[in-house]
Each structure stands twice: as structure tokens, then as C-alpha cells.
Amino acid sequence: MNQTPSADTGFQIWWQLMRPHTLTAAFVPVFLGTALALAHTDLHIPLFLAMLIASLLIQAATNMFNEYFDFKRGLDTEKSIGIGGAIVRNGVKPKTVLYMAFAFFGIALLLGLYICTASSWWIGLIGIICMAVGYLYTGGPLPIAYTPFGELASGVFMGGIIIYISFYIQTGFLSTTAILFSLPIILLVGSINLSNNIRDRVGDSEAGRKTMAILIGHDHSVFVLAASFFIAFLWVIVLLFTDSGSPWLFLSYLSIPKAIKAVKGFKGKGGEPPFQMMPAMKATAQTNTFYGFLLAFGLCISYLF
């Protein structure tokens, strides 16, 4: 296959390959889990930074595996929407992308060793499982991305479990409150995956995938997306009755306009080209970012009063 390098610089190529709009699924749970821990302990900054960097590296590596395996299966072309494009547009060798992904995993493992020595070695086992899911999302004989379980896997492993680990390494225990706070983030991280599958529904179907968006169709998928947003915002009322409950949690409602923009951006566009749904996908990721940050910020403010 002939590959014509683009005019992008080296930094731009690798930055795009990491698909920065998806990295919200990695850093928002770390911030929220750590903010929840501050109700019980002082902040351990080195552990926080190690967890944050490791989570970002795992998410970036997952995106690189996605790029590599989609290319190997013939799914990515120069016209593909929403990919990093390092291989098909920038002429980067596929093996280079694969090796970089494993290198990111290696650095994350080293950070994980530090985290384990400061907390529990069980964290290491959980971290390895998370990395395995990241690899198997598009790698292996039956990639998760080809099934209806992509949203569940991304929501639980990149949303919920990262919150639990971030909380645990600071406090030494896991609380019911942390689990309750994780539920809307699980929904919103899963929604990022869903928005990607809504956009790529037609192409994914032609490639033999069986994502939820393909199985239930465009309109029903948009309804599921809207319902996920609705439940996430409604859940804030439930969080008021936890031991970290505070009216400041309603700061998360400032992200509602992004959720509305996302739903409107997908609604009625089942037959439109994928690039027309890119703004809606971006708004979905921004909903998770703003919601999670504002929820964590509301927690921190409540500790001061």
C-alpha cells in the first residue's frame, strides 16, 4: 500500500495518534477518585501523579493498538474519519505504532510497581487486567470492539476501576461513596465509546462488527446516549445523600449544554457522512470532561465549608 506522508510534524502525528479527545476517559476518573479520597486523608501527590500518568499512557496505548489492528484488518484508509492516521496518512510504519503502544504499557507498568509498593500488590493485578482489556479491545481473535460490549468494557475499566484505584491508593480502603460516585462516570465514559460507534456505524457494519449501535440502529443508539446523560445528571441528586453530599455537586450541571449539543448533533443523522457527526462526538467527550471535573471541583469546595 502506498502511503503519502502529510505535512504534519512529528509531534502532531504522535499527538493525533493518541486521539486526545479520548484521554478524558483516563484523567477525569483519576481526578474524581482522588477528590473523593481527600475527605479521608491528605493528598499524596507522587501517587496521584503516578496514577494520572499511568492511566493516560494506558489509554494512549489502547488507541495505538486500535490504530494498528484496524490497519492490519484493512479498516483504516486515508479517508477514514476519527483516526490518528499515523499509518495511512503520515507514513509511520505499523510496527512502530505497535512498539510505541507496548512502550507506553511498559512505562505504565513501572509506575504501577511504584504504586503497588506504596499501597497494595492487588493493584498490580487489577492494572494488568485493565491493560489486557485495552489490548483486547481491538487485538486478539475476538476484539471487544467487534461486539456489543465495547461501551461496558470502556465504562467499567476506564471509568469505574480507575476511580476505585485512585481512591484506594490514597486511603487504603474502598468506600460505598466512591462506588456511587463512579456510576455516572461509567455511563459517560461508555458514552464516549458509544458516540464513536454511532458515527462509524455504517463502516463498522460493512467490516463485520456487531457493536450496539449496529444492532439497535442509529435512532435507538442516540436515545441510549441521551438516557445515559439524563441518568448521570439525575444521579447527582442521589449523591447528595452520601457522606460527601453537597449542593456544590450541582456544579456538574454546567455541563448540560454539552450533553444537549451531543444529542442534537447525532439526532436524525443516521444517513449522513461520519464527518458530520464529529462535533457531536467531541461534545460527548466534553460532557464527560466538564461533568467529572466540576463534580470533583464541587467536592473540593465542599471540604472548605
LUMDOPA-494079 format. One record per atom (N, C-alpha, C): x, y, z; residue in one letter. Coordinates in steps of 0.02 Angstrom, whole numbers, padded with zeros to 5 digits, always signed. Each point is the difference from the previous one (the first is absolute). Last residue first. Layout:
# residues N
XYZA...
END
This chain:
# residues 305
-00798+01209+02673F-00055+00033+00037F-00035-00049+00045F+00182-00055-00150L+00022+00063+00030L-00052+00033+00043L-00030-00202-00132Y+00044-00015+00057Y+00022+00063+00037Y-00132+00009-00200S-00041-00019+00059S+00044-00016+00060S+00100+00048-00210I-00027+00061+00030I-00038-00018+00064I+00082-00177-00129C+00055+00037+00033C-00025+00063+00033C-00154-00128-00128L+00022-00036+00060L+00053+00039+00039L-00068+00083-00208G-00052+00009+00049G+00017-00035+00065G+00140-00035-00183F+00009+00068+00026F-00053+00015+00055F-00018-00203-00117A+00058-00001+00044A+00012+00068+00032A-00169-00014-00159L-00019-00041+00058L+00057-00002+00050L+00041+00105-00203L-00043+00041+00042L-00024-00038+00061L+00130-00115-00160F+00039+00052+00031F-00042+00042+00048F-00111-00166-00129G+00046-00029+00048G+00040+00052+00038G-00144+00073-00175Y-00039-00031+00054Y+00047-00025+00055Y+00097+00081-00199F-00027+00054+00042F-00039-00028+00060F+00090-00157-00156T+00053+00041+00029T-00028+00052+00049T-00150-00135-00126N+00034-00038+00052N+00053+00042+00035N-00107+00098-00182T-00048-00010+00055T+00032-00038+00057T+00120+00026-00199Q+00002+00060+00041Q-00050-00005+00058Q+00003-00171-00162A+00061-00003+00040A+00004+00060+00047A-00177+00002-00151T-00008-00056+00047T+00060-00006+00046T+00006+00155-00178A-00042+00024+00055A-00012-00054+00052A+00115-00058-00198K+00041+00044+00041K-00038+00025+00061K-00118-00122-00160M+00045-00045+00036M+00046+00041+00047M-00141+00117-00143A-00040-00032+00051A+00044-00047+00042A+00095+00108-00189P-00012+00048+00054P-00041-00031+00058P+00042-00137-00195M+00059+00013+00041M-00012+00051+00055M-00149-00081-00184M-00014-00017+00070M+00060+00011+00046M+00004+00030-00239Q-00050+00047+00025Q-00018-00013+00073Q+00150-00141-00125F+00032+00062+00021F-00050+00050+00027F-00069-00218-00092P+00026+00001+00068P+00029+00067+00023P-00200-00009-00183P+00070-00021+00002P+00028+00005+00071P-00266-00039-00023E+00050+00051-00017E+00071-00028+00003E-00221-00102+00059G+00021-00010-00069G+00053+00049-00023G-00095+00001+00223G+00018-00069-00014G+00025-00012-00069G-00076+00200+00141K+00056-00001-00047K+00022-00071-00016K-00171+00092+00165G-00022+00005-00069G+00055-00003-00052G+00085+00050+00240K-00070-00013-00015K-00016+00012-00074K+00215+00044+00113F-00011-00067-00028F-00071-00011-00025F+00067+00206+00103G+00047-00011-00055G-00007-00068-00032G-00125+00063+00194K-00026+00034-00060K+00045-00012-00060K+00072-00085+00206V-00060-00035-00022V-00028+00032-00063V+00186+00106+00101A+00018-00067-00025A-00061-00036-00028A-00030+00208+00108K+00032+00008-00066K+00018-00067-00031K-00083+00003+00220I-00053+00017-00047I+00028+00007-00071I+00153-00032+00173A-00039-00061-00010A-00055+00012-00052A+00126+00184+00070K+00040-00044-00042K-00037-00065-00016K-00099+00156+00152P-00002+00023-00070P+00042-00043-00048P+00003-00048+00239I-00061-00021-00036I-00002+00026-00072I+00166+00039+00184S+00018-00038-00059S-00061-00021-00041S-00010+00113+00211L+00024+00048-00049L+00022-00036-00065L-00068-00114+00201Y-00054+00016-00046Y+00020+00052-00052Y+00137-00069+00187S+00005-00045-00058S-00054+00014-00052S+00008+00106+00214L+00042+00033-00050L+00006-00042-00063L-00110-00072+00202F-00041+00022-00056F+00040+00043-00049F+00087-00080+00208L+00003-00051-00052L-00041+00021-00061L+00006+00124+00207W+00052+00017-00049W+00006-00051-00055W-00144-00026+00193P-00030+00037-00056P+00052+00020-00053P+00044-00220+00148S+00002+00073+00009S-00035+00033-00059S+00091-00260+00117G-00052+00039-00033G+00005+00074+00017G+00128-00205+00069S+00033+00056-00035S-00050+00044-00036S-00064-00197+00119D+00038+00038+00049D+00041+00056-00031D-00229-00073-00120T+00060-00036+00022T+00037+00043+00051T-00199+00068-00123F-00015-00038+00061F+00059-00044+00022F-00002+00134-00202L-00010+00047+00055L-00010-00036+00067L+00014-00113-00213L+00064+00013+00032L-00005+00049+00058L-00188-00048-00140V+00016-00057+00043V+00064+00013+00040V-00057+00156-00162I-00047+00006+00056I+00012-00058+00049I+00116+00001-00202V+00029+00049+00046V-00045+00008+00061V-00063-00131-00190W+00035-00036+00053W+00032+00048+00050W-00107+00073-00204L-00048-00016+00053L+00035-00031+00060L+00128+00040-00192F-00018+00063+00033F-00051-00011+00056F+00065-00187-00128A+00060+00028+00032A-00017+00064+00037A-00167-00102-00132I+00011-00037+00062I+00060+00029+00038I-00046+00090-00213F-00054+00016+00046F+00011-00034+00068F+00147-00050-00180F+00010+00068+00025F-00052+00016+00054F-00028-00202-00109S+00061-00003+00042S+00014+00069+00029S-00173-00018-00157A-00020-00029+00064A+00059-00004+00048A+00039+00072-00221A-00037+00051+00037A-00020-00026+00069A+00103-00154-00144L+00047+00053+00018L-00034+00053+00042L-00133-00167-00092V+00040-00027+00055V+00051+00052+00024V-00127+00055-00189F-00043-00001+00060F+00039-00026+00060F+00104-00008-00207V-00002+00070+00023V-00044+00005+00062V+00006-00206-00106S+00065+00013+00031S+00003+00071+00027S-00187-00068-00125H-00002-00030+00067H+00066+00012+00037H-00013+00073-00224D-00047+00037+00042D-00002-00027+00071D+00138-00113-00166H+00021+00068+00017H-00046+00034+00050H+00018-00272+00002G-00012+00053-00049G+00017+00070+00026G+00025-00233+00096I-00063+00034+00016I-00015+00058-00046I+00197-00141-00030L-00054-00046+00017L-00066+00035+00012L+00203+00123-00041I-00020-00037-00060I-00062-00043+00015I+00100+00117+00176A-00028+00049-00047A-00025-00034-00064A+00117-00126+00164M-00068+00015+00021M-00034+00047-00049M+00190-00148-00105T-00004+00046+00056T-00073+00012+00018T+00136-00159-00156K-00067-00007+00027K-00006+00045+00062K+00165-00029-00246R-00008+00012+00072R-00073-00007+00020R+00101-00016-00227G-00018-00059+00036G-00007+00009+00076G+00044+00161-00188A+00060-00036+00020A-00015-00062+00042A-00171+00149-00073E+00030-00028-00061E+00062-00041+00017E-00102+00118+00174S-00044-00054-00022S+00028-00034-00062S+00107+00193+00081D+00012-00058+00044D-00042-00060-00020D-00033+00205-00113G+00064-00030-00018G+00016-00061+00042G-00196+00122+00054V-00005-00029-00068V+00065-00035-00019V-00008+00115+00213R-00046-00057-00004R-00001-00033-00069R+00127+00191+00117D+00030-00049-00045D-00046-00059-00016D-00067+00182+00149R+00030+00033-00058R+00023-00052-00052R-00079-00079+00205I-00055+00030-00038I+00027+00030-00064I+00155-00083+00153N-00033-00053-00037N-00061+00024-00039N+00118+00151+00139N+00045-00023-00053N-00033-00053-00043N-00112+00071+00191S-00002+00053-00051S+00045-00017-00059S+00000-00144+00188L-00062-00005-00038L-00003+00052-00055L+00179+00007+00152N+00006-00058-00045N-00062-00006-00044N-00007+00161+00164I+00051+00020-00049I+00009-00056-00051I-00139-00042+00182S-00033+00041-00051S+00050+00025-00052S+00072-00119+00194G-00031-00045-00049G-00033+00038-00057G+00081+00126+00175V+00057-00029-00037V-00025-00049-00051V-00161+00089+00141L+00025+00052-00045L+00061-00024-00039L-00103-00142+00165L-00047+00014-00054L+00030+00048-00051L+00122-00044+00194I-00003-00061-00040I-00045+00011-00061I+00004+00167+00160I+00061+00002-00042I+00004-00062-00043I-00175+00018+00159P-00010+00045-00057P+00061+00004-00045P+00021-00141+00194L-00052-00022-00047L-00013+00048-00058L+00153+00026+00198S+00027-00026-00063S-00053-00014-00052S-00044+00073+00226F+00024+00055-00041F+00026-00025-00068F-00067-00158+00162L-00058+00038-00023L+00020+00058-00046L+00170-00127+00103I-00035-00041-00050I-00060+00038-00028I+00120+00097+00176A+00040+00001-00061A-00034-00040-00056A-00100-00004+00214T-00007+00066-00032T+00040+00004-00065T+00020-00188+00140T-00062-00002-00038T-00011+00066-00037T+00254-00065+00059S-00063+00016+00033S-00060-00007-00047S+00269-00097+00044L-00048+00020-00051L-00068+00010+00033L+00278+00017+00087F-00064-00037+00001F-00044+00026-00057F+00218+00092+00047G+00010-00068+00024G-00064-00040+00007G+00057+00239-00084T-00032-00013+00064T+00015-00068+00031T+00086+00084-00216Q+00006+00057+00045Q-00023-00017+00071Q-00016-00155-00180I+00071+00011+00013I+00012+00061+00045I-00225-00058-00067Y+00031-00050+00045Y+00073+00016+00015Y-00127+00131-00158F-00024+00010+00068F+00038-00045+00049F+00043-00025-00228S+00022+00067+00020S-00020+00015+00071S-00078-00200-00099I+00071-00003+00015I+00025+00067+00025I-00224-00010-00067Y+00010-00042+00059Y+00074-00003+00019Y-00062+00112-00200I-00023+00037+00059I+00015-00039+00064I+00041-00107-00203I+00050+00053+00012I-00019+00043+00060I-00152-00166-00072I+00058-00029+00034I+00054+00052+00012I-00205+00068-00119G-00008-00023+00069G+00064-00022+00034G+00016+00076-00232G-00037+00045+00043G+00001-00023+00072G+00103-00126-00173M+00031+00066-00004M-00036+00051+00045M-00079-00226-00005F+00072-00004+00011F+00034+00069-00002F-00241-00023-00033V+00020-00032+00062V+00075+00006+00013V-00091+00087-00204G-00029+00034+00057G+00025-00028+00066G+00063-00103-00205S+00033+00064+00009S-00026+00036+00062S-00101-00206-00057A+00070-00010+00017A+00035+00067+00013A-00225+00003-00076L+00004-00027+00068L+00074-00007+00022L-00045+00065-00222E-00020+00054+00047E+00007-00023+00072E+00038-00159-00173G+00052+00051+00002G-00015+00055+00050G-00125-00208-00073F+00021+00012+00069F+00055+00053+00006F-00118-00116-00196P-00042+00052+00030P+00024+00022+00070P+00176-00087-00194T-00057-00027+00037T-00043+00056+00028T+00216+00020-00109Y-00043-00032-00051Y-00063-00028+00031Y+00178+00101+00127A-00029+00052-00043A-00047-00028-00052A+00132-00139+00144I-00059+00026+00035I-00036+00051-00044I+00147-00197-00112P+00007+00066+00031P-00065+00023+00032P+00105-00237-00065L-00067+00028+00001L+00003+00067+00036L+00204-00116-00042P-00044-00033-00050P-00071+00028-00002P+00207+00162+00079G-00025-00067+00017G-00047-00028-00052G+00022+00270+00047G+00045-00054-00015G-00031-00067+00019G-00103+00215+00039T+00004-00010-00073T+00047-00056-00019T-00054+00030+00227Y-00056+00040-00028Y+00001-00006-00076Y+00165-00096+00151L-00050-00043-00031L-00059+00039-00028L+00177+00114+00117Y+00028-00035-00059Y-00054-00039-00037Y-00062+00107+00200G+00020+00051-00049G+00027-00032-00064G-00048-00139+00184V-00062+00023-00033V+00015+00052-00053V+00178-00070+00132A-00021-00055-00044A-00064+00018-00037A+00079+00148+00164M+00041+00003-00060M-00019-00055-00049M-00107+00000+00208C-00020+00059-00038C+00040+00006-00065C+00061-00167+00152I-00064-00017-00031I-00024+00058-00043I+00190+00036+00129I+00015-00045-00056I-00063-00021-00036I-00023+00128+00196G+00028+00040-00054G+00016-00042-00061G-00073-00107+00197I-00055+00036-00031I+00025+00042-00059I+00161-00110+00129L-00040-00048-00036L-00058+00034-00037L+00134+00132+00142G+00037-00021-00059G-00040-00049-00043G-00082+00070+00209I-00008+00053-00050I+00035-00019-00065I+00025-00131+00194W-00062-00016-00037W-00013+00052-00054W+00176+00024+00158W+00018-00036-00061W-00061-00024-00038W+00011+00226+00158S-00014-00072+00004S+00019-00033-00066S+00091+00230+00090S-00070-00015+00018S-00010-00076+00009S+00208+00108-00066A-00027+00050+00047A-00071-00016+00022A+00119-00134-00158T+00043+00001+00060T-00026+00049+00052T-00110-00013-00211C-00011-00061+00040C+00042+00002+00065C+00028+00173-00160I-00066+00006+00033I-00012-00060+00046I+00193-00003-00134Y+00006+00050+00053Y-00065+00006+00039Y-00002-00138-00187L+00041-00030+00053L+00009+00048+00058L-00109+00077-00193G-00042-00045+00039G+00038-00033+00057G+00113+00130-00160L-00037+00043+00046L-00045-00041+00046L+00109-00117-00167L+00049+00025+00048L-00032+00047+00051L-00133-00078-00177L+00016-00055+00046L+00050+00023+00053L-00053+00147-00176A-00056-00005+00046A+00012-00055+00052A+00153+00021-00174I+00008+00056+00047I-00056-00002+00052I-00014-00158-00172G+00057-00013+00042G+00011+00054+00052G-00167+00026-00166F-00020-00050+00050F+00058-00013+00049F+00047+00136-00181F-00044+00035+00046F-00024-00047+00055F+00121-00096-00173A+00044+00042+00040A-00039+00039+00052A-00116-00125-00161F+00028-00044+00052F+00048+00039+00045F-00091+00117-00181A-00054-00019+00046A+00027-00044+00056A+00146+00055-00174M-00012+00058+00042M-00055-00015+00051M+00045-00160-00165Y+00054+00002+00050Y-00009+00059+00048Y-00151-00019-00181L-00009-00056+00047L+00053+00003+00055L+00017+00154-00175V-00058+00016+00040V-00010-00054+00054V+00165-00038-00158T+00021+00055+00043T-00057+00019+00047T-00038-00159-00169K+00036-00029+00057K+00023+00054+00048K-00106+00066-00205P-00046-00031+00048P+00035-00028+00061P+00102+00209-00135K-00003-00072-00008K-00046-00031+00053K-00033+00249-00103V+00035-00033+00055V-00008-00076-00008V-00094+00184-00144G+00054-00044-00021G+00039-00032+00056G-00204+00152-00014N+00065+00029+00016N+00059-00045-00014N-00237-00058-00035R+00008+00067-00027R+00069+00029+00009R-00069-00223+00073V-00028+00007-00068V+00010+00069-00030V+00086-00054+00224I+00020-00052-00047I-00023+00017-00071I-00056+00143+00182A+00073-00003-00003A+00023-00050-00053A-00232+00071+00079G+00025+00006-00068G+00075-00005-00008G-00189+00002+00182G+00060+00040+00004G+00032+00010-00069G-00264-00033+00008I+00059-00039+00018I+00059+00047+00006I-00230+00061-00069G+00006-00012+00071G+00059-00042+00021G-00096-00025-00250I-00013+00056+00046I+00013-00022+00072I+00097-00082-00258S-00034-00018+00062S-00005+00060+00046S+00112-00019-00219K-00063+00037+00005K-00037-00015+00065K+00206-00107-00066E+00015+00071+00004E-00063+00042+00011E-00021-00245+00089T+00026+00026-00063T+00015+00074+00010T-00066-00243+00153D+00019+00070-00004D+00029+00017-00069D-00071-00223+00056L-00057+00044+00016L+00017+00074-00009L+00131-00222-00022G-00022+00036-00059G-00058+00048+00012G+00137-00140+00155R-00061-00032-00025R-00030+00037-00060R+00195+00082+00109K+00016-00069-00021K-00061-00036-00028K-00028+00217+00092F+00038+00002-00062F+00013-00070-00026F-00101+00019+00207D-00048+00020-00051D+00035+00006-00068D+00134-00046+00187F-00040-00058-00019F-00053+00018-00052F+00143+00175+00085Y+00039-00053-00032Y-00045-00056-00025Y-00096+00181+00122E+00026+00022-00064E+00035-00057-00037E-00071-00041+00219N-00058+00009-00043N+00023+00018-00071N+00161-00004+00168F-00019-00068-00020F-00059+00002-00048F+00058+00203+00092M+00050-00022-00048M-00012-00071-00023M-00137+00091+00170N-00014+00033-00063N+00049-00021-00054N+00040-00076+00217T-00061-00032-00026T-00018+00029-00068T+00173+00102+00120A+00021-00063-00030A-00059-00038-00030A-00046+00197+00119A+00035+00016-00062A+00023-00064-00036A-00096-00023+00213Q-00051+00021-00048Q+00032+00016-00068Q+00144-00054+00177I-00039-00059-00019I-00053+00019-00051I+00129+00174+00091L+00041-00043-00043L-00039-00061-00023L-00100+00147+00156L+00006+00031-00066L+00039-00043-00049L-00013-00071+00224S-00066-00005-00032S+00001+00031-00070S+00195+00020+00134A-00011-00070-00020A-00067-00009-00037A+00051+00211+00094I+00041-00013-00058I-00010-00071-00025I-00113+00062+00198L-00023+00040-00057L+00039-00016-00063L+00066-00098+00204M-00063-00028-00023M-00025+00037-00062M+00191+00083+00106A+00015-00065-00029A-00063-00032-00029A-00023+00202+00120L+00032+00011-00065L+00016-00066-00035L-00089-00010+00219F-00049+00030-00045F+00030+00007-00070F+00142-00069+00172L-00046-00053-00019L-00052+00025-00050L+00149+00160+00092P+00035-00048-00045P-00045-00057-00023P-00092+00159+00160I+00010+00026-00067I+00037-00049-00046I-00166-00021+00210H+00067-00027-00012H+00017+00016-00073H-00185+00116+00181L+00019-00020-00067L+00073-00025-00002L-00159-00024+00221D+00035+00052-00037D+00023-00027-00067D-00222-00102+00118T+00073+00003+00008T+00028+00060-00036T-00237-00056+00006H+00024-00048+00050H+00075+00007+00015H-00131+00124-00165A-00044+00003+00059A+00027-00042+00057A+00102+00005-00217L+00020+00057+00042L-00046+00009+00061L-00035-00162-00181A+00045-00022+00053A+00018+00056+00048A-00129+00041-00195L-00040-00036+00049L+00044-00021+00059L+00106+00098-00184A-00040+00050+00036A-00042-00033+00054A+00120-00140-00145T+00045+00034+00047T-00037+00052+00041T-00116-00112-00171G+00017-00047+00052G+00045+00031+00053G-00052+00130-00191L-00059-00010+00042L+00016-00048+00058L+00168+00041-00163F-00015+00061+00039F-00058-00011+00048F+00052-00174-00148V+00055+00008+00048V-00014+00061+00044V-00148-00045-00181P-00009-00045+00057P+00055+00006+00053P+00021+00134-00199V-00057+00020+00041V-00011-00048+00058V+00169-00042-00171F+00019+00045+00054F-00059+00023+00044F-00026-00161-00186A+00053-00021+00045A+00011+00048+00058A-00156+00034-00180A-00021-00061+00033A+00052-00026+00049A+00042+00187-00141T-00044+00019+00055T-00023-00061+00039T+00122-00015-00204L+00040-00002+00061L-00040+00023+00061L-00069+00000-00238T-00019-00059+00040T+00036-00002+00067T+00041+00169-00167H-00069+00009+00024H-00023-00060+00042H+00219+00005-00110P-00006+00037+00064P-00071+00009+00025P+00141-00163-00159R-00071+00019-00001R-00018+00037+00065R+00216-00092-00087M-00024-00014+00067M-00074+00018+00008M+00115+00047-00202L-00004-00073+00008L-00028-00018+00069L+00050+00225-00052Q-00062-00022-00032Q-00010-00075+00009Q+00201+00088+00076W-00054+00028+00040W-00068-00023-00027W+00195-00053-00119W-00008-00042+00059W-00055+00025+00046W+00047+00126-00196I-00017-00068-00020I-00013-00043+00062I+00082+00220+00027Q-00071-00001-00018Q-00023-00070-00018Q+00230+00035+00046F-00041+00007+00060F-00074-00005-00016F+00152-00001-00181G+00004-00061+00040G-00044+00003+00062G-00082+00153-00199T+00065-00009+00033T-00002-00064+00040T-00150+00046-00226D+00001+00005+00072D+00070-00012+00027D-00085-00010-00233A+00044+00054+00021A+00004+00007+00075A-00045-00240-00126S-00031+00065+00002S+00050+00052+00024S+00041-00243-00136P+00005+00037+00063P-00033+00067-00006P-00061-00226-00132T+00027+00066-00014T+00002+00040+00064T-00007-00271-00083Q-00018+00047+00053Q+00034+00066-00014Q-00075-00251-00125N+00038+00062-00003N-00025+00048+00052N-00002-00279-00004M-00042+00060+00000M+00044+00062+00000M
END
